[in-house]
Structures are given as C-alpha cells and as structure tokens.
Amino acid sequence: MRSHLRFTKQEKRGILFLLLLIAGLQSGYYFFTAQSVQDNLSQFSVDSVAIRYIDSVKRSRPIKRALVVSEFNPNFITDYKGYQLGLSPDELDRIYAFREKGNYVNSANEFQEVTQISDSLLFQIRAYFKFPQFANSLAKRKTAHASNEVVTDLNMATEESLQRISGIGPVLSKRIVSFRQSLGGFLVTEQLLDVYGLDPEVAKRAMKVFKVLKMPEIRKIPLNTATSEELAGLVYINTRLAKQIVQYRSSIGGFDSIAQLTKIEDFPTDRINRIKLYLSL
C-alpha cells in the first residue's frame, strides 16, 4: 500500500494546486449566483400609491342606494316595477287578472284588496301611487254615497252590500262574513275592527252604514268549568292560551271575575272587552 501512496514533491504540489483551483471555482460560482439573485430583487419596488389605494378600497363600505321610484298608476304596474316595490309574482298575477277583466282599482285600499299584499308593504308603497283625477272623484262619491245610505244591521249584511264601502272588495267582504259566522254573529259593531286585513279607516266608514241592530243569541262559555277545547272554540282564544287559562284556574281554585284573565301571561288584554262578551262565571 505504501508504494501506491507515495508522491513526489511535484505530485504533491500538483495535487495541492488542483484542490485550490476547485475551491476557487466553487467560491466563484456561489458568489456569481448570489449576485444575480440580488440584482433581480433590486429590480422590484413597492408602489406606495397603489398600496394606499387598495387599503382605502378595503376600508370603504358599499353605499346602499336608496330606491328611486316615480309616481305611477298601479293599474298599469309592470313586472319590473313590482319587483322594485317588493311584490311577489302571485300578487302581480292577481292585479293582472283583475285588469284583464276590464276592472280598475281606484284607491290604495282597493289595490290591496285585489293583490292581497300585507299592510306593511302597502304602507311603504302607497306613496308612489298616482290615480287619475276621475278615479279620486269616483272614490269620494262612493264614500259619500255609502255615508248617505240607511243604516243596515251588520249581522244581516251580505258580501255584495259590504262591497259598497270604499276599500272593501270581494276578498274582505267574504272575510267579514266568515268572521261573523265564526263568532256566531257580531255582538258589538266595533268587532269589525277585529277582522284581519281590514284597515281601521275603512272599518270606521263601514260602521257608519252597518251597525249591530239586533244582537244574536249566543251560549256563553262558563269560565270556571269549561274545558280547554271549549275555550279554544272562541275566535279570540287559541289552543295554547286556552290551556294556560285552565292551568291558571286550577292554581287559584277558580276565577272570581273575568278580569282575572288579564293576569295570565301573554293574555291579549286589549281584547278583554270582546272576550268577556262570550264568557260567564
């Protein structure tokens, strides 16, 4: 082995020179690569103006544009106009079908009767309605005519006679008659105000023409012995409230007065004067 590892002085110097050359070339390569990367990085710069603009866009909030709707005749409402105002396709179809028969609405209340939109939506959009002058005059004459009519017993009124009141159309007149049947007859004229969807102003106009002239005979419900099912048969009391009444009655040993009902949680105190008409102790 020694014979293979022996080198002359020239060979040793040659090997050393070769190692130094390799080390130098390797160092030069790394230095050149690092310099190229640095040169490439120096070509990029931060655009401060663009950065500030992007930050301002991120901070800004979208501005909700207010709905701009010009006044229009609701008899000629379009799909797009209905979409703007929040009407459903079914509500629009009702006014279209009404118009196809050659009919016209002459007031905001009549528009609600035909389309069956909610009271809240009508309150929002009625400001955009613009009826022709003759329509306004017709509505006034209709109201005046109704106010001059002879007072009719509310419990005998037909759907057709109710529709003579401005603001009461086929839907509401049918609803009034159905409500009367569920009550077993109106006991006081003010019960018209309890009809769902009937505008209070329209109800007041109707009460000038229709009044309870003859009270119907009804069987009052005994409050201290009635079951929850019997109590729930009253229009003003639902099943949940009827069960609460029975539970409260058991806890106090019976009612001393009908006014005690108002102590029950969630009891409709504003309807107590109506409810007590149908109850007895």
Residue frames as qw, qx, qy, qz and C-alpha x, y, z in Angstrom:
[[0.000, 0.885, 0.465, 0.000, 0.00, 0.00, 0.00],
 [0.331, -0.740, 0.073, 0.581, 2.86, 2.41, 0.74],
 [0.396, -0.055, 0.565, 0.721, 4.09, 2.18, -2.80],
 [0.120, 0.633, 0.642, 0.416, 0.72, 3.43, -4.01],
 [0.230, -0.919, -0.313, 0.064, 0.55, 6.37, -1.57],
 [0.528, -0.439, 0.145, 0.713, 3.97, 7.74, -2.13],
 [0.401, 0.877, 0.233, 0.123, 4.12, 11.04, -4.09],
 [0.584, 0.140, -0.024, 0.799, 6.99, 13.07, -5.25],
 [0.132, -0.468, -0.252, 0.837, 7.26, 16.74, -4.32],
 [0.134, 0.072, -0.440, -0.885, 5.98, 17.78, -7.75],
 [0.322, -0.366, -0.814, -0.315, 2.99, 15.48, -7.48],
 [0.271, -0.540, -0.621, 0.499, 2.17, 16.85, -4.02],
 [0.013, -0.362, 0.005, 0.932, 2.34, 20.43, -5.32],
 [0.209, -0.091, -0.660, -0.716, 0.14, 19.44, -8.29],
 [0.313, -0.484, -0.817, -0.008, -2.50, 17.92, -6.03],
 [0.200, -0.528, -0.410, 0.716, -2.49, 20.98, -3.76],
 [0.061, 0.204, -0.286, -0.934, -2.83, 23.30, -6.76],
 [0.257, -0.266, -0.791, -0.489, -5.73, 21.23, -8.07],
 [0.286, -0.558, -0.725, 0.287, -7.55, 21.43, -4.70],
 [0.109, -0.468, -0.152, 0.864, -7.05, 25.20, -4.55],
 [0.124, 0.030, -0.538, -0.833, -8.37, 25.55, -8.10],
 [0.284, -0.431, -0.829, -0.214, -11.51, 23.52, -7.27],
 [0.252, -0.585, -0.545, 0.545, -12.13, 25.59, -4.12],
 [0.055, -0.334, 0.107, 0.935, -11.69, 28.84, -6.07],
 [0.198, -0.142, -0.681, -0.690, -14.06, 27.81, -8.82],
 [0.302, -0.518, -0.799, 0.039, -16.68, 26.71, -6.28],
 [0.192, -0.550, -0.351, 0.733, -16.46, 30.01, -4.40],
 [0.032, 0.174, -0.347, -0.921, -16.75, 31.94, -7.65],
 [0.220, -0.330, -0.805, -0.441, -19.90, 30.04, -8.61],
 [0.281, -0.621, -0.671, 0.293, -21.66, 30.78, -5.30],
 [0.160, -0.464, -0.085, 0.867, -20.64, 34.44, -5.45],
 [0.087, 0.006, -0.552, -0.830, -21.97, 34.84, -9.01],
 [0.263, -0.463, -0.818, -0.219, -25.29, 33.13, -8.14],
 [0.263, -0.619, -0.521, 0.526, -25.86, 35.30, -5.07],
 [0.088, -0.340, 0.129, 0.927, -25.11, 38.45, -7.03],
 [0.139, -0.197, -0.703, -0.669, -27.63, 37.50, -9.75],
 [0.284, -0.593, -0.752, 0.055, -30.39, 36.99, -7.18],
 [0.234, -0.569, -0.279, 0.737, -29.59, 40.34, -5.57],
 [0.022, -0.132, 0.393, 0.910, -29.72, 42.06, -8.96],
 [0.211, -0.388, -0.778, -0.448, -33.13, 40.53, -9.71],
 [0.301, -0.640, -0.627, 0.327, -34.52, 41.63, -6.34],
 [0.200, -0.413, -0.049, 0.887, -33.27, 45.16, -6.86],
 [0.027, -0.168, -0.586, -0.792, -35.46, 45.41, -9.99],
 [0.311, -0.628, -0.692, -0.170, -38.68, 45.21, -7.86],
 [0.061, 0.139, -0.315, 0.937, -40.03, 48.23, -5.99],
 [0.013, -0.525, -0.784, 0.331, -43.07, 48.87, -3.77],
 [0.021, -0.466, -0.376, -0.801, -45.74, 51.09, -5.36],
 [0.076, -0.216, -0.628, 0.744, -46.85, 53.05, -2.29],
 [0.381, 0.105, -0.094, -0.914, -49.61, 54.84, -4.22],
 [0.606, -0.055, -0.675, -0.419, -51.20, 51.54, -5.28],
 [0.378, -0.153, -0.827, 0.388, -50.92, 50.15, -1.77],
 [0.109, 0.173, 0.399, -0.894, -52.69, 53.18, -0.31],
 [0.517, 0.058, -0.327, -0.789, -55.48, 52.87, -2.91],
 [0.569, -0.098, -0.807, -0.125, -56.02, 49.18, -2.15],
 [0.226, -0.184, -0.724, 0.624, -56.17, 49.90, 1.58],
 [0.273, 0.134, 0.146, -0.941, -58.73, 52.65, 1.05],
 [0.589, -0.019, -0.558, -0.585, -60.92, 50.32, -1.02],
 [0.482, -0.145, -0.844, 0.186, -60.78, 47.70, 1.72],
 [0.086, -0.203, -0.565, 0.795, -61.77, 50.23, 4.36],
 [0.364, 0.045, -0.139, -0.920, -64.62, 51.73, 2.36],
 [0.382, 0.246, 0.839, -0.300, -68.11, 50.25, 2.81],
 [0.091, 0.332, 0.717, 0.606, -70.53, 49.75, -0.05],
 [0.232, 0.158, 0.220, -0.934, -73.13, 52.53, -0.17],
 [0.231, 0.426, 0.875, 0.001, -76.69, 51.26, -0.38],
 [0.062, -0.107, -0.323, -0.938, -78.52, 53.30, -2.92],
 [0.376, 0.285, 0.544, -0.693, -81.99, 54.44, -1.99],
 [0.344, 0.410, 0.810, 0.238, -84.86, 53.11, -4.07],
 [0.134, 0.339, -0.101, -0.926, -85.92, 55.74, -6.57],
 [0.183, 0.419, 0.864, 0.209, -89.42, 55.13, -7.88],
 [0.146, -0.045, -0.144, -0.978, -91.52, 57.74, -9.63],
 [0.513, 0.227, 0.507, -0.654, -95.26, 58.01, -9.10],
 [0.184, 0.065, -0.825, -0.531, -97.34, 55.69, -11.29],
 [0.731, -0.081, -0.031, -0.677, -100.85, 54.37, -11.80],
 [0.387, -0.286, 0.863, -0.151, -100.90, 50.94, -10.08],
 [0.807, 0.369, 0.310, -0.341, -103.44, 49.69, -12.62],
 [0.737, 0.644, -0.204, 0.024, -100.57, 49.55, -15.11],
 [0.481, -0.695, 0.532, 0.039, -97.82, 48.21, -12.87],
 [0.684, 0.509, -0.513, -0.099, -95.08, 46.28, -14.70],
 [0.930, -0.161, -0.278, 0.179, -93.13, 43.23, -13.61],
 [0.546, 0.283, -0.307, 0.726, -90.02, 45.33, -13.08],
 [0.226, -0.550, 0.135, -0.793, -91.90, 47.98, -11.09],
 [0.843, -0.424, -0.139, -0.300, -93.47, 45.28, -8.96],
 [0.851, 0.012, -0.320, 0.417, -90.04, 43.75, -8.35],
 [0.243, 0.454, -0.260, 0.817, -88.71, 47.15, -7.28],
 [0.454, -0.498, 0.111, -0.730, -91.54, 47.62, -4.80],
 [0.154, -0.271, 0.878, -0.362, -91.30, 44.11, -3.36],
 [0.794, 0.106, 0.132, -0.584, -94.44, 42.47, -4.77],
 [0.507, -0.159, 0.841, 0.101, -94.40, 38.71, -5.28],
 [0.096, 0.045, -0.756, -0.646, -95.24, 37.13, -8.67],
 [0.075, -0.477, -0.876, 0.012, -98.55, 35.84, -7.25],
 [0.010, -0.673, -0.371, 0.639, -99.54, 39.34, -6.10],
 [0.082, 0.407, -0.400, -0.817, -98.72, 40.76, -9.52],
 [0.057, -0.150, -0.902, -0.401, -100.68, 37.98, -11.24],
 [0.018, 0.594, 0.741, -0.313, -103.78, 38.95, -9.23],
 [0.116, 0.672, 0.068, -0.728, -103.74, 42.56, -10.42],
 [0.065, 0.251, -0.698, -0.667, -103.07, 41.40, -14.00],
 [0.021, -0.334, -0.932, -0.141, -106.05, 39.01, -13.87],
 [0.044, 0.672, 0.514, -0.531, -108.18, 41.78, -12.40],
 [0.094, 0.575, -0.235, -0.778, -107.20, 44.14, -15.22],
 [0.022, -0.036, 0.862, 0.506, -107.82, 41.54, -17.93],
 [0.049, 0.559, 0.825, -0.069, -111.48, 41.57, -16.91],
 [0.096, 0.634, 0.311, 0.701, -111.62, 45.31, -17.64],
 [0.498, -0.798, -0.331, 0.071, -111.62, 46.33, -13.97],
 [0.322, 0.603, -0.275, 0.676, -109.67, 49.17, -12.35],
 [0.522, -0.505, -0.502, 0.469, -108.63, 49.91, -8.79],
 [0.068, 0.829, 0.173, 0.527, -109.35, 53.46, -7.67],
 [0.387, -0.831, 0.267, -0.296, -107.54, 53.58, -4.33],
 [0.150, 0.522, -0.812, 0.215, -104.63, 52.07, -2.46],
 [0.543, -0.123, 0.690, -0.463, -107.02, 50.00, -0.34],
 [0.856, 0.375, 0.093, -0.343, -108.65, 48.53, -3.43],
 [0.499, 0.615, -0.610, 0.008, -105.18, 47.68, -4.75],
 [0.174, -0.367, 0.841, -0.358, -104.53, 45.77, -1.53],
 [0.753, 0.115, 0.428, -0.487, -107.86, 44.01, -1.83],
 [0.819, 0.500, -0.178, -0.220, -107.02, 42.74, -5.30],
 [0.496, 0.572, -0.627, 0.183, -103.33, 41.86, -4.79],
 [0.852, -0.481, -0.206, -0.036, -103.67, 40.76, -1.12],
 [0.479, 0.450, -0.436, 0.615, -100.42, 42.46, -0.18],
 [0.506, -0.419, -0.587, 0.473, -99.63, 42.94, 3.50],
 [0.149, -0.954, -0.257, 0.032, -100.50, 46.08, 5.43],
 [0.507, -0.644, 0.221, 0.529, -96.80, 46.83, 5.99],
 [0.467, 0.089, 0.552, 0.685, -96.00, 46.64, 2.27],
 [0.121, 0.789, 0.511, 0.319, -98.99, 48.82, 1.39],
 [0.322, -0.900, -0.104, 0.274, -97.81, 51.42, 3.89],
 [0.518, -0.418, 0.384, 0.640, -94.39, 51.50, 2.18],
 [0.328, 0.116, 0.641, 0.684, -95.56, 51.76, -1.43],
 [0.155, 0.770, 0.618, -0.034, -98.84, 53.68, -1.33],
 [0.124, -0.774, 0.040, 0.620, -96.93, 56.98, -1.54],
 [0.199, -0.249, 0.656, 0.684, -95.91, 56.04, -5.11],
 [0.269, 0.511, 0.805, 0.134, -99.50, 55.51, -6.27],
 [0.116, 0.313, -0.072, -0.940, -100.97, 58.18, -8.52],
 [0.334, 0.484, 0.809, 0.014, -104.55, 57.69, -9.60],
 [0.118, 0.381, 0.419, 0.816, -106.22, 59.80, -12.32],
 [0.180, -0.079, 0.261, -0.945, -108.39, 62.67, -11.17],
 [0.662, -0.151, -0.338, -0.651, -111.61, 60.92, -12.17],
 [0.664, -0.112, -0.726, 0.135, -110.65, 57.91, -10.05],
 [0.183, -0.026, -0.558, 0.809, -110.19, 60.11, -6.98],
 [0.417, -0.071, -0.003, -0.906, -113.58, 61.70, -7.61],
 [0.713, -0.114, -0.589, -0.363, -115.16, 58.27, -8.02],
 [0.508, -0.093, -0.742, 0.428, -113.73, 57.09, -4.72],
 [0.059, 0.011, 0.380, -0.923, -115.05, 60.20, -2.96],
 [0.580, -0.077, -0.237, -0.776, -118.52, 59.76, -4.47],
 [0.676, -0.096, -0.728, -0.068, -118.51, 56.12, -3.45],
 [0.308, -0.095, -0.668, 0.671, -117.68, 57.07, 0.13],
 [0.260, 0.008, 0.154, -0.953, -120.27, 59.86, 0.18],
 [0.642, -0.093, -0.498, -0.576, -122.90, 57.53, -1.24],
 [0.585, -0.141, -0.773, 0.203, -122.16, 54.95, 1.43],
 [0.134, -0.072, -0.530, 0.834, -122.36, 57.57, 4.19],
 [0.416, 0.008, -0.026, -0.909, -125.85, 58.62, 2.99],
 [0.515, -0.110, -0.794, -0.302, -127.22, 55.09, 2.94],
 [0.717, -0.508, -0.007, -0.477, -129.71, 53.83, 5.51],
 [0.209, -0.514, 0.791, -0.257, -128.05, 52.00, 8.41],
 [0.824, 0.065, -0.481, -0.292, -128.15, 48.24, 7.91],
 [0.813, -0.496, 0.274, -0.133, -127.87, 45.50, 10.52],
 [0.070, 0.673, -0.728, -0.113, -124.28, 44.26, 10.39],
 [0.455, -0.126, 0.873, -0.121, -125.43, 40.73, 11.15],
 [0.667, 0.525, 0.494, -0.185, -127.67, 40.78, 8.06],
 [0.211, 0.789, -0.352, -0.457, -125.17, 42.39, 5.65],
 [0.929, 0.292, 0.211, 0.091, -124.32, 40.43, 2.51],
 [0.644, -0.188, 0.312, 0.673, -120.97, 40.33, 0.74],
 [0.320, 0.560, 0.438, 0.626, -122.39, 42.49, -2.07],
 [0.211, -0.928, -0.242, -0.190, -123.72, 45.16, 0.31],
 [0.635, -0.641, 0.100, 0.421, -120.42, 45.32, 2.18],
 [0.611, 0.101, 0.368, 0.694, -118.59, 45.96, -1.09],
 [0.138, 0.873, 0.324, 0.338, -120.39, 49.28, -1.46],
 [0.439, -0.865, 0.088, 0.228, -117.95, 50.65, 1.11],
 [0.489, 0.788, -0.350, 0.131, -114.82, 52.09, -0.48],
 [0.051, -0.616, 0.747, -0.245, -111.90, 49.87, 0.43],
 [0.620, -0.066, 0.736, -0.263, -113.93, 46.68, 0.85],
 [0.448, 0.365, -0.620, -0.531, -113.68, 44.35, -2.11],
 [0.856, -0.035, -0.404, -0.320, -114.64, 40.71, -2.71],
 [0.595, 0.140, -0.692, 0.384, -111.84, 39.33, -0.50],
 [0.002, 0.146, -0.547, 0.824, -112.55, 41.48, 2.54],
 [0.634, -0.138, -0.024, -0.760, -116.34, 41.21, 2.28],
 [0.839, -0.024, -0.528, -0.130, -116.04, 37.42, 2.26],
 [0.441, 0.145, -0.664, 0.586, -113.64, 37.59, 5.20],
 [0.285, -0.216, 0.321, -0.877, -116.09, 39.75, 7.20],
 [0.804, -0.114, -0.204, -0.546, -118.95, 37.30, 6.64],
 [0.772, 0.066, -0.613, 0.157, -116.72, 34.33, 7.58],
 [0.189, 0.203, -0.589, 0.759, -115.59, 36.10, 10.75],
 [0.530, -0.203, 0.126, -0.814, -119.23, 36.81, 11.65],
 [0.868, -0.059, -0.397, -0.293, -120.11, 33.14, 11.20],
 [0.611, 0.128, -0.656, 0.424, -117.18, 32.00, 13.38],
 [0.061, -0.193, 0.472, -0.858, -118.37, 34.37, 16.12],
 [0.025, -0.479, -0.870, 0.118, -121.96, 33.26, 15.85],
 [0.035, 0.862, 0.401, 0.309, -122.82, 36.85, 14.99],
 [0.274, 0.375, -0.254, 0.848, -121.44, 40.26, 15.90],
 [0.371, -0.631, -0.612, 0.300, -122.36, 41.38, 19.41],
 [0.119, -0.819, -0.074, 0.556, -120.96, 44.91, 19.02],
 [0.586, 0.809, 0.040, -0.007, -120.29, 46.94, 15.88],
 [0.093, -0.862, 0.494, 0.067, -116.68, 47.56, 16.92],
 [0.787, -0.170, 0.581, 0.119, -115.89, 43.90, 16.24],
 [0.698, 0.709, 0.072, 0.072, -115.43, 44.95, 12.62],
 [0.020, 0.885, -0.460, 0.065, -112.06, 46.28, 13.77],
 [0.627, -0.403, 0.666, -0.023, -111.04, 42.70, 14.61],
 [0.873, 0.446, 0.194, -0.036, -111.38, 41.47, 11.02],
 [0.646, -0.340, 0.396, 0.557, -107.92, 40.57, 9.74],
 [0.423, 0.156, 0.503, 0.737, -106.64, 42.86, 6.99],
 [0.030, 0.836, 0.485, 0.255, -109.46, 45.41, 7.31],
 [0.314, 0.305, -0.165, 0.884, -107.95, 48.89, 7.51],
 [0.139, -0.455, -0.628, 0.616, -109.22, 50.77, 10.60],
 [0.161, 0.303, -0.074, -0.936, -110.23, 53.76, 8.46],
 [0.381, -0.056, -0.716, -0.583, -112.23, 51.52, 6.15],
 [0.305, -0.348, -0.863, 0.203, -113.81, 49.80, 9.15],
 [0.004, -0.400, -0.395, 0.827, -114.87, 53.18, 10.56],
 [0.317, 0.156, -0.366, -0.861, -116.51, 54.07, 7.24],
 [0.411, -0.168, -0.850, -0.284, -118.32, 50.75, 7.26],
 [0.217, -0.351, -0.769, 0.488, -119.52, 51.26, 10.84],
 [0.200, 0.237, 0.094, -0.946, -121.37, 54.39, 9.74],
 [0.562, 0.098, -0.471, -0.672, -123.50, 52.26, 7.44],
 [0.742, -0.133, -0.649, -0.106, -123.52, 48.87, 9.19],
 [0.230, -0.453, 0.565, -0.650, -124.29, 48.52, 12.89],
 [0.207, -0.155, -0.956, 0.138, -125.40, 45.75, 15.22],
 [0.431, -0.277, -0.092, -0.854, -129.11, 46.48, 15.45],
 [0.883, -0.275, -0.016, -0.381, -130.11, 43.10, 16.83],
 [0.148, -0.571, 0.798, -0.125, -127.76, 41.04, 18.95],
 [0.703, 0.066, -0.661, -0.255, -127.74, 37.32, 18.18],
 [0.798, -0.497, 0.194, -0.280, -128.47, 34.79, 20.89],
 [0.534, 0.478, -0.674, 0.177, -125.29, 33.01, 21.88],
 [0.866, -0.446, -0.224, 0.022, -124.42, 30.46, 24.54],
 [0.040, -0.860, 0.444, -0.248, -121.82, 31.92, 26.83],
 [0.745, 0.169, -0.604, 0.228, -118.94, 29.68, 27.89],
 [0.662, -0.743, -0.044, -0.087, -118.74, 29.05, 31.68],
 [0.277, 0.781, -0.499, 0.253, -115.23, 30.17, 32.54],
 [0.379, -0.543, 0.668, -0.341, -114.84, 28.08, 35.72],
 [0.782, -0.015, 0.600, -0.169, -115.98, 24.76, 34.25],
 [0.722, 0.647, -0.116, -0.216, -115.16, 24.93, 30.53],
 [0.869, -0.113, 0.300, 0.377, -112.51, 22.64, 29.08],
 [0.250, -0.518, 0.379, 0.724, -109.58, 23.97, 27.08],
 [0.244, 0.236, 0.774, 0.535, -111.26, 22.68, 23.91],
 [0.032, 0.806, 0.591, 0.000, -114.41, 24.68, 24.65],
 [0.203, -0.822, 0.005, 0.532, -112.41, 27.82, 25.38],
 [0.312, -0.279, 0.588, 0.692, -110.38, 27.36, 22.18],
 [0.291, 0.546, 0.738, 0.270, -113.66, 27.37, 20.25],
 [0.017, 0.922, 0.217, -0.321, -113.81, 31.12, 20.84],
 [0.623, 0.710, 0.035, 0.325, -112.23, 33.11, 17.99],
 [0.019, -0.907, 0.283, -0.312, -110.22, 35.29, 20.33],
 [0.593, -0.567, 0.560, -0.116, -108.63, 32.37, 22.25],
 [0.610, 0.448, -0.634, -0.161, -106.19, 29.93, 20.65],
 [0.894, -0.168, -0.416, -0.011, -105.37, 26.42, 21.90],
 [0.546, 0.159, -0.491, 0.660, -102.22, 27.44, 23.79],
 [0.163, -0.335, 0.250, -0.894, -103.98, 30.27, 25.62],
 [0.768, -0.317, -0.249, -0.498, -106.95, 28.02, 26.43],
 [0.824, -0.102, -0.493, 0.261, -104.62, 25.55, 28.16],
 [0.287, 0.229, -0.403, 0.839, -102.98, 28.40, 30.10],
 [0.457, -0.393, 0.004, -0.798, -106.41, 29.57, 31.27],
 [0.874, -0.273, -0.348, -0.202, -107.30, 26.09, 32.55],
 [0.696, 0.040, -0.478, 0.534, -103.94, 25.73, 34.32],
 [0.042, 0.311, -0.280, 0.908, -104.24, 29.15, 35.94],
 [0.648, -0.387, -0.166, -0.634, -107.82, 28.35, 37.03],
 [0.867, -0.197, -0.448, 0.089, -106.59, 25.18, 38.73],
 [0.516, 0.148, -0.427, 0.728, -103.82, 27.05, 40.52],
 [0.121, -0.222, 0.248, -0.935, -106.15, 29.70, 42.01],
 [0.130, 0.263, 0.886, -0.358, -109.14, 27.44, 42.59],
 [0.205, 0.694, 0.673, 0.152, -111.42, 29.25, 40.14],
 [0.195, 0.315, 0.131, 0.919, -111.98, 32.74, 38.80],
 [0.039, -0.547, -0.569, 0.613, -113.74, 35.37, 40.90],
 [0.338, 0.780, 0.100, -0.516, -114.07, 37.70, 37.91],
 [0.799, 0.520, 0.216, 0.212, -113.47, 37.58, 34.18],
 [0.141, 0.950, -0.249, 0.125, -110.99, 40.45, 34.58],
 [0.663, -0.562, 0.486, 0.093, -108.62, 38.00, 36.31],
 [0.874, 0.367, 0.244, 0.207, -107.82, 36.61, 32.88],
 [0.333, 0.901, -0.175, 0.215, -105.56, 39.59, 32.27],
 [0.475, -0.729, 0.492, -0.043, -103.15, 38.24, 34.92],
 [0.911, 0.072, 0.368, 0.172, -102.29, 35.31, 32.66],
 [0.312, -0.516, 0.471, 0.644, -99.03, 35.71, 30.78],
 [0.091, -0.051, 0.696, 0.710, -99.43, 36.66, 27.08],
 [0.204, 0.620, 0.742, -0.152, -103.17, 37.20, 27.51],
 [0.208, 0.398, 0.360, 0.818, -104.45, 39.74, 24.91],
 [0.111, -0.464, -0.541, 0.693, -105.54, 42.39, 27.40],
 [0.161, 0.223, -0.202, -0.940, -106.66, 44.68, 24.58],
 [0.426, -0.126, -0.710, -0.546, -109.31, 42.10, 23.67],
 [0.038, -0.138, -0.855, 0.499, -110.72, 41.55, 27.18],
 [0.403, 0.285, 0.243, -0.835, -113.82, 43.64, 26.43],
 [0.611, 0.229, -0.524, -0.547, -114.55, 41.43, 23.43],
 [0.374, 0.100, -0.918, 0.086, -113.75, 38.13, 25.15],
 [0.126, 0.098, 0.736, -0.658, -115.92, 38.77, 28.21],
 [0.575, 0.156, -0.111, -0.795, -118.96, 39.06, 25.93],
 [0.743, 0.138, -0.582, -0.300, -118.71, 35.32, 25.35],
 [0.420, 0.077, -0.813, 0.396, -117.86, 34.15, 28.90],
 [0.589, -0.620, -0.105, -0.508, -119.77, 33.70, 32.15],
 [0.036, -0.440, 0.777, -0.448, -118.78, 32.74, 35.69]]
